[in-house]
Amino acid sequence: MSRTLQLILFLSTSLALLVAAVVFSGPLAARADAYDYVVRFDLPSADMPVGLPRVDGPPDASRPLIVIDPGHGGFDPGAGQGALKEKTVALQVALALRDKLLAGGGLRVALTRDTDRFISLADRPDIARRLNADLFVSIHADSAESDSARGASVYVLSEKGSSDAAQRFADRENGADRVNGVALSKTSATVGAILLDLSQRGAQAGSAQAAGLLLRELGDRGMGLHREHPETAGLAVLKAPDIPSILFETGYINNPQDAQVLGSRSGQQALAEAGAKAIRAYFARKLGA
């Protein structure tokens, strides 16, 4: 091929590429600009369980496991008074309680959340169940229409709440899960119901005992109590029928006296100390029985 022909072919090819670039550059640029902000990622399934938290303490599965649940979190602040938010108080008390339990040794501890993030009500007791917890403690701060209400309270699941929870639990889990390590799928419906009822009664008794011990510790330390006896309610976060569970309302966040305790490090430490002493007494009684 002559040099002249090669030059003609080179120029023709270059011109064709230039024309193509001019023709297609407009639509391509517009399309790129239109989609340059799109970020694609996979969303988890709505029924996918939340990831399990870290378990701290001795690496011995026979040691009691306490799951501490700081209420609210993330976009759900809970009750509040000015800059003081329930989600923050609950987390700070929970972290202090964890540290005191671990410092005493012999117990394992996990938190449903250790940062400011949202966890659904259903996932909180479910975490405790999946970890085979021995005690579930949910921490909150109350609020009332009047700022005259004050003092800590401890709740356990009411009889009606327990029955509703047990029924839902049985309907959902029977044939696919366990109660106290026994697979309900390997039992008859009657035996499964008996196992669930016995487990529920044991959990209720444990809940009442833990609640009473916590109120006693708070009272002995001169901390204000809203009620001197455990209160009952059909609280969703307590509806794990096979795990002793309590809800610790640390005080009324809109009461000036309680807010001073809830918002101070010394007050949070005092609440955590009472909780740690009560939990240790609970397991001392349980293991000594």
Contacts in CASP RR format, 6 or more apart in sequence:
PFRMAT RR
TARGET T0000
AUTHOR 0000-0000-0000
METHOD contacts of the structure
MODEL  1
MSRTLQLILFLSTSLALLVAAVVFSGPLAARADAYDYVVRFDLPSADMPV
GLPRVDGPPDASRPLIVIDPGHGGFDPGAGQGALKEKTVALQVALALRDK
LLAGGGLRVALTRDTDRFISLADRPDIARRLNADLFVSIHADSAESDSAR
GASVYVLSEKGSSDAAQRFADRENGADRVNGVALSKTSATVGAILLDLSQ
RGAQAGSAQAAGLLLRELGDRGMGLHREHPETAGLAVLKAPDIPSILFET
GYINNPQDAQVLGSRSGQQALAEAGAKAIRAYFARKLGA
49 123 0 8 1.000
49 126 0 8 1.000
49 130 0 8 1.000
50 119 0 8 1.000
50 120 0 8 1.000
50 123 0 8 1.000
50 126 0 8 1.000
50 127 0 8 1.000
51 127 0 8 1.000
52 110 0 8 1.000
52 127 0 8 1.000
52 130 0 8 1.000
52 131 0 8 1.000
53 110 0 8 1.000
53 111 0 8 1.000
53 112 0 8 1.000
53 113 0 8 1.000
53 114 0 8 1.000
53 127 0 8 1.000
54 110 0 8 1.000
55 65 0 8 1.000
55 108 0 8 1.000
55 109 0 8 1.000
55 110 0 8 1.000
55 131 0 8 1.000
56 98 0 8 1.000
56 102 0 8 1.000
56 108 0 8 1.000
56 109 0 8 1.000
56 110 0 8 1.000
57 63 0 8 1.000
57 102 0 8 1.000
57 105 0 8 1.000
57 106 0 8 1.000
57 107 0 8 1.000
57 108 0 8 1.000
57 109 0 8 1.000
58 105 0 8 1.000
58 106 0 8 1.000
58 108 0 8 1.000
60 108 0 8 1.000
63 106 0 8 1.000
63 107 0 8 1.000
63 108 0 8 1.000
64 106 0 8 1.000
64 107 0 8 1.000
64 108 0 8 1.000
64 134 0 8 1.000
64 135 0 8 1.000
64 283 0 8 1.000
64 287 0 8 1.000
65 107 0 8 1.000
65 108 0 8 1.000
65 109 0 8 1.000
65 110 0 8 1.000
65 131 0 8 1.000
65 132 0 8 1.000
65 133 0 8 1.000
65 134 0 8 1.000
65 135 0 8 1.000
66 101 0 8 1.000
66 107 0 8 1.000
66 108 0 8 1.000
66 109 0 8 1.000
66 110 0 8 1.000
66 133 0 8 1.000
66 134 0 8 1.000
66 135 0 8 1.000
66 136 0 8 1.000
66 137 0 8 1.000
66 279 0 8 1.000
67 109 0 8 1.000
67 110 0 8 1.000
67 111 0 8 1.000
67 112 0 8 1.000
67 127 0 8 1.000
67 128 0 8 1.000
67 131 0 8 1.000
67 133 0 8 1.000
67 135 0 8 1.000
67 136 0 8 1.000
67 137 0 8 1.000
68 94 0 8 1.000
68 97 0 8 1.000
68 98 0 8 1.000
68 109 0 8 1.000
68 110 0 8 1.000
68 111 0 8 1.000
68 112 0 8 1.000
68 137 0 8 1.000
68 139 0 8 1.000
69 94 0 8 1.000
69 111 0 8 1.000
69 112 0 8 1.000
69 113 0 8 1.000
69 124 0 8 1.000
69 127 0 8 1.000
69 128 0 8 1.000
69 136 0 8 1.000
69 137 0 8 1.000
69 138 0 8 1.000
69 139 0 8 1.000
69 237 0 8 1.000
70 87 0 8 1.000
70 90 0 8 1.000
70 91 0 8 1.000
70 93 0 8 1.000
70 94 0 8 1.000
70 95 0 8 1.000
70 111 0 8 1.000
70 112 0 8 1.000
70 113 0 8 1.000
70 139 0 8 1.000
71 78 0 8 1.000
71 86 0 8 1.000
71 87 0 8 1.000
71 90 0 8 1.000
71 91 0 8 1.000
71 124 0 8 1.000
71 138 0 8 1.000
71 139 0 8 1.000
71 140 0 8 1.000
71 237 0 8 1.000
72 78 0 8 1.000
72 86 0 8 1.000
72 87 0 8 1.000
72 90 0 8 1.000
72 118 0 8 1.000
72 140 0 8 1.000
73 87 0 8 1.000
73 90 0 8 1.000
73 91 0 8 1.000
73 113 0 8 1.000
73 116 0 8 1.000
73 117 0 8 1.000
73 118 0 8 1.000
73 119 0 8 1.000
74 87 0 8 1.000
74 116 0 8 1.000
74 117 0 8 1.000
74 118 0 8 1.000
75 118 0 8 1.000
76 87 0 8 1.000
76 118 0 8 1.000
77 85 0 8 1.000
77 86 0 8 1.000
77 87 0 8 1.000
78 85 0 8 1.000
78 86 0 8 1.000
78 87 0 8 1.000
79 85 0 8 1.000
79 86 0 8 1.000
79 141 0 8 1.000
79 142 0 8 1.000
79 143 0 8 1.000
79 253 0 8 1.000
79 254 0 8 1.000
80 86 0 8 1.000
80 141 0 8 1.000
80 143 0 8 1.000
80 253 0 8 1.000
80 254 0 8 1.000
81 143 0 8 1.000
81 253 0 8 1.000
81 254 0 8 1.000
81 259 0 8 1.000
84 253 0 8 1.000
84 259 0 8 1.000
84 262 0 8 1.000
84 263 0 8 1.000
86 140 0 8 1.000
86 141 0 8 1.000
86 143 0 8 1.000
86 253 0 8 1.000
87 116 0 8 1.000
88 116 0 8 1.000
89 141 0 8 1.000
89 250 0 8 1.000
89 253 0 8 1.000
89 262 0 8 1.000
89 263 0 8 1.000
89 268 0 8 1.000
90 139 0 8 1.000
90 140 0 8 1.000
90 141 0 8 1.000
90 250 0 8 1.000
91 113 0 8 1.000
91 114 0 8 1.000
91 115 0 8 1.000
91 116 0 8 1.000
92 265 0 8 1.000
92 268 0 8 1.000
93 139 0 8 1.000
93 250 0 8 1.000
93 268 0 8 1.000
93 271 0 8 1.000
93 272 0 8 1.000
94 111 0 8 1.000
94 114 0 8 1.000
94 139 0 8 1.000
95 111 0 8 1.000
95 114 0 8 1.000
96 268 0 8 1.000
96 269 0 8 1.000
96 271 0 8 1.000
96 272 0 8 1.000
97 137 0 8 1.000
97 139 0 8 1.000
97 271 0 8 1.000
97 272 0 8 1.000
97 275 0 8 1.000
97 276 0 8 1.000
98 109 0 8 1.000
98 111 0 8 1.000
99 272 0 8 1.000
100 272 0 8 1.000
100 273 0 8 1.000
100 275 0 8 1.000
100 276 0 8 1.000
101 107 0 8 1.000
101 109 0 8 1.000
101 276 0 8 1.000
101 279 0 8 1.000
101 280 0 8 1.000
102 109 0 8 1.000
104 276 0 8 1.000
104 280 0 8 1.000
107 279 0 8 1.000
107 280 0 8 1.000
107 283 0 8 1.000
110 127 0 8 1.000
110 131 0 8 1.000
110 133 0 8 1.000
112 119 0 8 1.000
112 123 0 8 1.000
112 124 0 8 1.000
112 127 0 8 1.000
112 128 0 8 1.000
113 119 0 8 1.000
119 127 0 8 1.000
121 236 0 8 1.000
121 237 0 8 1.000
122 236 0 8 1.000
124 138 0 8 1.000
124 237 0 8 1.000
125 136 0 8 1.000
125 237 0 8 1.000
125 238 0 8 1.000
125 239 0 8 1.000
125 240 0 8 1.000
125 243 0 8 1.000
125 245 0 8 1.000
126 240 0 8 1.000
128 136 0 8 1.000
128 240 0 8 1.000
128 243 0 8 1.000
128 245 0 8 1.000
129 240 0 8 1.000
129 242 0 8 1.000
129 243 0 8 1.000
132 181 0 8 1.000
133 243 0 8 1.000
134 243 0 8 1.000
134 244 0 8 1.000
134 283 0 8 1.000
135 210 0 8 1.000
135 243 0 8 1.000
135 244 0 8 1.000
135 245 0 8 1.000
135 246 0 8 1.000
135 279 0 8 1.000
135 282 0 8 1.000
135 283 0 8 1.000
136 238 0 8 1.000
136 240 0 8 1.000
136 243 0 8 1.000
136 244 0 8 1.000
136 245 0 8 1.000
136 246 0 8 1.000
137 210 0 8 1.000
137 245 0 8 1.000
137 246 0 8 1.000
137 248 0 8 1.000
137 275 0 8 1.000
137 279 0 8 1.000
138 237 0 8 1.000
138 238 0 8 1.000
138 245 0 8 1.000
138 246 0 8 1.000
138 247 0 8 1.000
138 248 0 8 1.000
139 247 0 8 1.000
139 248 0 8 1.000
139 250 0 8 1.000
140 247 0 8 1.000
140 248 0 8 1.000
140 249 0 8 1.000
140 250 0 8 1.000
141 249 0 8 1.000
141 250 0 8 1.000
141 251 0 8 1.000
141 252 0 8 1.000
141 253 0 8 1.000
141 262 0 8 1.000
142 149 0 8 1.000
142 153 0 8 1.000
142 226 0 8 1.000
142 249 0 8 1.000
142 250 0 8 1.000
142 251 0 8 1.000
142 252 0 8 1.000
142 253 0 8 1.000
143 252 0 8 1.000
143 253 0 8 1.000
143 254 0 8 1.000
144 252 0 8 1.000
144 254 0 8 1.000
144 255 0 8 1.000
147 252 0 8 1.000
147 254 0 8 1.000
147 255 0 8 1.000
147 256 0 8 1.000
148 255 0 8 1.000
149 226 0 8 1.000
149 252 0 8 1.000
149 255 0 8 1.000
150 224 0 8 1.000
150 226 0 8 1.000
150 251 0 8 1.000
150 252 0 8 1.000
150 255 0 8 1.000
150 257 0 8 1.000
150 258 0 8 1.000
151 223 0 8 1.000
151 224 0 8 1.000
151 225 0 8 1.000
151 226 0 8 1.000
151 251 0 8 1.000
151 252 0 8 1.000
151 255 0 8 1.000
151 258 0 8 1.000
152 215 0 8 1.000
152 218 0 8 1.000
152 223 0 8 1.000
152 224 0 8 1.000
152 225 0 8 1.000
152 226 0 8 1.000
152 248 0 8 1.000
152 249 0 8 1.000
152 250 0 8 1.000
152 251 0 8 1.000
152 271 0 8 1.000
153 225 0 8 1.000
153 226 0 8 1.000
153 227 0 8 1.000
153 231 0 8 1.000
153 249 0 8 1.000
153 251 0 8 1.000
154 211 0 8 1.000
154 212 0 8 1.000
154 214 0 8 1.000
154 215 0 8 1.000
154 230 0 8 1.000
154 231 0 8 1.000
154 246 0 8 1.000
154 247 0 8 1.000
154 248 0 8 1.000
154 249 0 8 1.000
155 211 0 8 1.000
155 230 0 8 1.000
155 231 0 8 1.000
155 232 0 8 1.000
155 233 0 8 1.000
155 235 0 8 1.000
155 238 0 8 1.000
155 246 0 8 1.000
155 247 0 8 1.000
155 249 0 8 1.000
156 204 0 8 1.000
156 207 0 8 1.000
156 208 0 8 1.000
156 211 0 8 1.000
156 230 0 8 1.000
156 231 0 8 1.000
156 232 0 8 1.000
156 238 0 8 1.000
156 245 0 8 1.000
156 246 0 8 1.000
156 247 0 8 1.000
157 165 0 8 1.000
157 204 0 8 1.000
157 207 0 8 1.000
157 232 0 8 1.000
157 233 0 8 1.000
157 234 0 8 1.000
157 235 0 8 1.000
157 238 0 8 1.000
157 239 0 8 1.000
157 245 0 8 1.000
158 232 0 8 1.000
158 233 0 8 1.000
158 234 0 8 1.000
159 232 0 8 1.000
160 234 0 8 1.000
161 234 0 8 1.000
161 239 0 8 1.000
162 200 0 8 1.000
162 204 0 8 1.000
162 239 0 8 1.000
162 241 0 8 1.000
164 234 0 8 1.000
164 239 0 8 1.000
165 234 0 8 1.000
165 238 0 8 1.000
165 239 0 8 1.000
165 240 0 8 1.000
165 241 0 8 1.000
166 196 0 8 1.000
166 197 0 8 1.000
166 200 0 8 1.000
166 241 0 8 1.000
168 239 0 8 1.000
169 196 0 8 1.000
169 239 0 8 1.000
169 240 0 8 1.000
169 241 0 8 1.000
170 184 0 8 1.000
170 192 0 8 1.000
170 193 0 8 1.000
170 196 0 8 1.000
173 179 0 8 1.000
173 184 0 8 1.000
174 184 0 8 1.000
174 185 0 8 1.000
174 189 0 8 1.000
174 192 0 8 1.000
175 183 0 8 1.000
175 184 0 8 1.000
175 185 0 8 1.000
176 184 0 8 1.000
176 185 0 8 1.000
177 183 0 8 1.000
177 184 0 8 1.000
177 185 0 8 1.000
178 184 0 8 1.000
179 192 0 8 1.000
179 195 0 8 1.000
179 196 0 8 1.000
179 199 0 8 1.000
179 241 0 8 1.000
179 242 0 8 1.000
180 195 0 8 1.000
180 199 0 8 1.000
180 242 0 8 1.000
182 195 0 8 1.000
184 192 0 8 1.000
184 195 0 8 1.000
184 196 0 8 1.000
187 195 0 8 1.000
196 241 0 8 1.000
196 242 0 8 1.000
199 241 0 8 1.000
199 242 0 8 1.000
200 241 0 8 1.000
200 242 0 8 1.000
202 244 0 8 1.000
203 240 0 8 1.000
203 241 0 8 1.000
203 242 0 8 1.000
203 243 0 8 1.000
203 244 0 8 1.000
203 245 0 8 1.000
204 244 0 8 1.000
205 244 0 8 1.000
206 244 0 8 1.000
206 282 0 8 1.000
206 286 0 8 1.000
207 238 0 8 1.000
207 244 0 8 1.000
207 245 0 8 1.000
207 246 0 8 1.000
208 230 0 8 1.000
209 244 0 8 1.000
209 282 0 8 1.000
209 285 0 8 1.000
210 244 0 8 1.000
210 246 0 8 1.000
210 278 0 8 1.000
210 279 0 8 1.000
210 282 0 8 1.000
211 230 0 8 1.000
211 246 0 8 1.000
212 229 0 8 1.000
212 230 0 8 1.000
212 278 0 8 1.000
213 278 0 8 1.000
213 279 0 8 1.000
213 281 0 8 1.000
213 282 0 8 1.000
214 246 0 8 1.000
214 248 0 8 1.000
214 274 0 8 1.000
214 275 0 8 1.000
214 278 0 8 1.000
214 279 0 8 1.000
215 225 0 8 1.000
215 227 0 8 1.000
215 228 0 8 1.000
215 229 0 8 1.000
215 230 0 8 1.000
216 278 0 8 1.000
217 274 0 8 1.000
217 275 0 8 1.000
217 277 0 8 1.000
217 278 0 8 1.000
217 281 0 8 1.000
218 224 0 8 1.000
218 225 0 8 1.000
218 271 0 8 1.000
218 274 0 8 1.000
219 225 0 8 1.000
221 270 0 8 1.000
221 273 0 8 1.000
221 274 0 8 1.000
223 261 0 8 1.000
223 270 0 8 1.000
223 271 0 8 1.000
223 274 0 8 1.000
226 249 0 8 1.000
226 251 0 8 1.000
226 252 0 8 1.000
230 246 0 8 1.000
233 247 0 8 1.000
235 247 0 8 1.000
237 245 0 8 1.000
237 247 0 8 1.000
238 245 0 8 1.000
238 246 0 8 1.000
238 247 0 8 1.000
248 275 0 8 1.000
250 262 0 8 1.000
250 271 0 8 1.000
251 258 0 8 1.000
251 261 0 8 1.000
251 262 0 8 1.000
252 258 0 8 1.000
252 259 0 8 1.000
253 259 0 8 1.000
253 262 0 8 1.000
261 267 0 8 1.000
261 268 0 8 1.000
261 270 0 8 1.000
261 271 0 8 1.000
262 268 0 8 1.000
END
